[in-house]
């Protein structure tokens, strides 16, 4: 009787031990799937945001909203590279960027530089010809929605990245902060113009977006050059601190 019970206990312990690796890999795959879904949400959201922002930005002659919309389209290119990287994580540990991801970064960096130049030239022309937006109300609405969405994406990606101990996903979460900051710039520029009707607020918003576009373009090329998965938009030590929490 006792021997029979001991045999059953041993069998249960053995089965439980064998299940541990299976449960671990199942949990990891679930987290990778969640990270991939978040990357797709980022791509589709930025596409929709870009289309709406460019439409209203061009129609209402608000350069800040137009630049914000173009920036969203550039983020789509970057997001495709991130989605591709996460997809690779399903099959092997990702430690470096492959050629597809590097190409996406080069295209992203180039377009960011072009956007920077376009916004600076557009700001100068708006000042010279005294161009004033018809309304910046769409910019206010888009900015508020973007702030809420980017905050959710940023925190969700960071949570998954820390659970997977993945530099790539943590880097993506930290770089999402740039989109978060851009939304505040758009909100401030659009809100102040709507309140006071001073065209310089829209111009200042455009130049603020140009600054971040230039910064993102430079970081994109630095990532290609270094080959590292970490994001240069935050200090490396800060990201390691995130991982250790």
VMD Tcl script that draws the C-alpha trace (Angstrom):
set ca {
  {0.00 0.00 0.00}
  {2.71 2.46 1.07}
  {4.90 1.40 -1.83}
  {2.02 1.94 -4.25}
  {1.47 5.46 -2.90}
  {5.18 6.25 -3.23}
  {5.13 5.11 -6.85}
  {2.14 7.35 -7.57}
  {3.81 10.34 -5.89}
  {6.99 9.77 -7.90}
  {4.99 9.61 -11.12}
  {3.20 12.86 -10.25}
  {6.47 14.59 -9.43}
  {8.03 13.36 -12.67}
  {5.07 14.59 -14.73}
  {5.16 17.96 -12.98}
  {8.89 18.26 -13.63}
  {8.41 17.44 -17.31}
  {5.65 20.04 -17.59}
  {7.83 22.92 -16.35}
  {9.79 23.45 -19.61}
  {6.60 23.12 -21.64}
  {4.78 25.73 -19.54}
  {7.80 28.06 -19.69}
  {8.05 27.97 -23.50}
  {4.28 28.31 -23.79}
  {4.42 31.44 -21.63}
  {7.31 32.87 -23.67}
  {5.49 32.23 -26.95}
  {2.40 33.91 -25.53}
  {4.44 37.00 -24.66}
  {6.05 37.08 -28.12}
  {2.60 36.86 -29.71}
  {1.45 39.75 -27.55}
  {4.50 41.79 -28.57}
  {3.77 41.04 -32.24}
  {0.14 42.10 -31.86}
  {1.26 45.35 -30.22}
  {3.59 46.01 -33.15}
  {0.71 45.47 -35.61}
  {-1.54 47.80 -33.61}
  {1.23 50.42 -33.80}
  {1.46 50.04 -37.58}
  {-2.29 50.22 -38.22}
  {-2.83 53.08 -35.76}
  {-0.01 55.18 -37.23}
  {-1.35 54.54 -40.74}
  {-4.82 55.78 -39.78}
  {-3.39 58.69 -37.78}
  {-1.17 59.67 -40.70}
  {-4.01 59.67 -43.21}
  {-6.33 61.73 -41.02}
  {-3.62 64.16 -39.93}
  {-2.36 64.81 -43.46}
  {-5.93 65.27 -44.74}
  {-6.85 67.88 -42.12}
  {-3.36 69.39 -42.00}
  {-3.36 70.10 -45.74}
  {-7.01 71.18 -45.81}
  {-6.76 73.57 -42.87}
  {-3.22 74.75 -43.74}
  {-1.81 73.77 -40.36}
  {1.81 72.80 -40.87}
  {2.19 71.27 -37.39}
  {-0.62 68.75 -38.02}
  {0.66 68.03 -41.54}
  {4.16 67.34 -40.21}
  {2.71 65.20 -37.43}
  {0.86 63.13 -40.04}
  {3.95 62.60 -42.18}
  {5.87 61.59 -39.05}
  {3.20 58.95 -38.39}
  {3.77 57.49 -41.86}
  {7.51 57.29 -41.21}
  {6.80 55.49 -37.94}
  {4.90 52.88 -39.98}
  {8.12 52.01 -41.85}
  {9.97 51.72 -38.55}
  {7.11 49.66 -37.11}
  {7.32 47.16 -39.98}
  {10.99 46.61 -39.12}
  {10.09 46.04 -35.45}
  {7.30 43.60 -36.37}
  {9.73 41.68 -38.57}
  {12.22 41.48 -35.70}
  {9.58 40.21 -33.25}
  {8.47 37.61 -35.80}
  {12.06 36.33 -35.91}
  {12.00 36.02 -32.12}
  {9.45 33.22 -32.45}
  {12.11 30.96 -33.94}
  {15.41 32.08 -32.42}
  {17.02 34.54 -30.02}
  {17.49 37.89 -31.76}
  {20.78 39.61 -30.93}
  {21.44 41.70 -34.06}
  {19.40 43.34 -36.81}
  {19.09 41.56 -40.16}
  {19.38 43.29 -43.54}
  {15.63 43.89 -43.87}
  {15.55 45.73 -40.53}
  {18.64 47.75 -41.41}
  {17.07 48.77 -44.74}
  {13.89 49.84 -42.94}
  {16.01 51.96 -40.60}
  {17.91 53.58 -43.49}
  {14.65 54.47 -45.25}
  {13.20 55.73 -41.96}
  {16.25 57.89 -41.25}
  {16.31 59.38 -44.75}
  {12.60 60.29 -44.69}
  {12.96 61.81 -41.22}
  {15.72 64.07 -42.53}
  {13.57 65.06 -45.50}
  {10.66 65.78 -43.14}
  {12.95 67.97 -41.01}
  {14.01 70.00 -44.04}
  {10.43 70.28 -45.29}
  {9.11 71.53 -41.95}
  {11.87 74.13 -41.60}
  {11.32 75.43 -45.15}
  {7.55 75.36 -44.66}
  {7.84 77.29 -41.39}
  {9.96 79.98 -43.07}
  {7.49 80.29 -45.97}
  {4.52 80.48 -43.58}
  {6.20 83.36 -41.74}
  {7.11 85.18 -44.97}
  {3.63 84.85 -46.52}
  {1.79 85.15 -43.17}
  {-0.07 81.85 -43.63}
  {-2.56 81.13 -40.86}
  {-4.42 77.84 -40.27}
  {-8.19 77.97 -40.76}
  {-8.63 75.92 -37.59}
  {-6.49 73.66 -35.40}
  {-9.40 71.86 -33.72}
  {-8.67 68.57 -35.57}
  {-5.10 68.78 -34.26}
  {-6.36 69.04 -30.69}
  {-8.60 66.01 -31.08}
  {-5.92 63.92 -32.83}
  {-3.31 64.87 -30.22}
  {-5.52 63.85 -27.28}
  {-6.29 60.47 -28.87}
  {-2.63 59.97 -29.72}
  {-1.47 60.76 -26.17}
  {-3.80 58.11 -24.73}
  {-2.89 55.54 -27.40}
  {0.87 56.08 -27.23}
  {0.86 55.89 -23.44}
  {-0.96 52.54 -23.55}
  {1.35 51.18 -26.26}
  {4.46 52.42 -24.44}
  {3.54 50.84 -21.09}
  {2.29 47.59 -22.68}
  {5.47 47.15 -24.74}
  {7.67 47.90 -21.74}
  {5.81 45.32 -19.64}
  {6.18 42.63 -22.31}
  {9.80 43.57 -23.00}
  {10.76 43.24 -19.34}
  {8.92 39.90 -19.07}
  {10.86 38.60 -22.09}
  {14.08 40.32 -21.00}
  {14.24 41.64 -24.56}
  {16.40 44.69 -25.38}
  {14.61 45.03 -28.73}
  {11.10 45.34 -27.30}
  {12.22 47.56 -24.40}
  {13.97 49.78 -26.95}
  {10.79 49.98 -29.02}
  {8.81 50.93 -25.91}
  {11.29 53.67 -25.01}
  {11.31 55.05 -28.55}
  {7.50 55.17 -28.48}
  {8.00 57.97 -25.96}
  {9.05 60.19 -28.86}
  {5.59 59.81 -30.42}
  {4.17 60.54 -26.97}
  {6.15 63.80 -26.75}
  {5.22 64.79 -30.31}
  {1.54 64.47 -29.39}
  {2.03 66.97 -26.57}
  {3.78 69.38 -28.95}
  {0.86 69.12 -31.38}
  {-1.65 69.59 -28.56}
  {0.14 72.69 -27.25}
  {0.56 74.26 -30.71}
  {-3.00 73.51 -31.81}
  {-4.55 74.51 -28.49}
  {-2.68 77.81 -28.22}
  {-3.51 78.77 -31.81}
  {-7.19 77.94 -31.30}
  {-7.21 80.15 -28.18}
  {-5.22 83.15 -29.38}
  {-5.16 82.89 -33.20}
  {-1.44 83.64 -33.39}
  {0.16 81.87 -36.37}
  {3.54 81.62 -34.67}
  {2.18 78.91 -32.38}
  {1.63 76.63 -35.38}
  {5.11 77.49 -36.67}
  {6.70 76.73 -33.29}
  {4.84 73.40 -33.19}
  {6.19 72.60 -36.66}
  {9.74 73.39 -35.58}
  {9.31 71.26 -32.46}
  {8.23 68.31 -34.62}
  {11.18 69.04 -36.96}
  {13.58 68.79 -33.99}
  {12.28 65.36 -33.01}
  {12.23 64.23 -36.66}
  {15.91 65.15 -37.01}
  {16.71 63.36 -33.74}
  {14.86 60.21 -34.86}
  {16.58 60.27 -38.24}
  {20.01 60.46 -36.60}
  {19.13 57.63 -34.21}
  {17.94 55.44 -37.09}
  {21.32 55.68 -38.82}
  {23.15 55.16 -35.51}
  {21.23 51.92 -35.01}
  {22.29 50.71 -38.47}
  {25.89 51.61 -37.79}
  {26.08 50.04 -34.33}
  {23.97 46.99 -35.08}
  {22.74 47.06 -31.49}
  {19.12 46.39 -30.60}
  {19.06 49.12 -27.97}
  {17.41 52.44 -28.66}
  {19.60 55.51 -28.56}
  {16.71 57.74 -27.56}
  {17.42 56.89 -23.92}
  {20.62 56.27 -22.01}
  {21.62 52.60 -21.98}
  {21.91 52.53 -18.22}
  {18.33 53.65 -17.84}
  {17.10 50.76 -19.97}
  {19.06 48.28 -17.94}
  {17.46 49.77 -14.84}
  {14.06 49.07 -16.41}
  {15.07 45.47 -16.97}
  {16.19 44.96 -13.39}
  {12.95 46.24 -11.85}
}
mol new
graphics top color blue
foreach p $ca { graphics top sphere $p radius 0.5 }
foreach p [lrange $ca 0 end-1] q [lrange $ca 1 end] { graphics top cylinder $p $q radius 0.2 }
display resetview
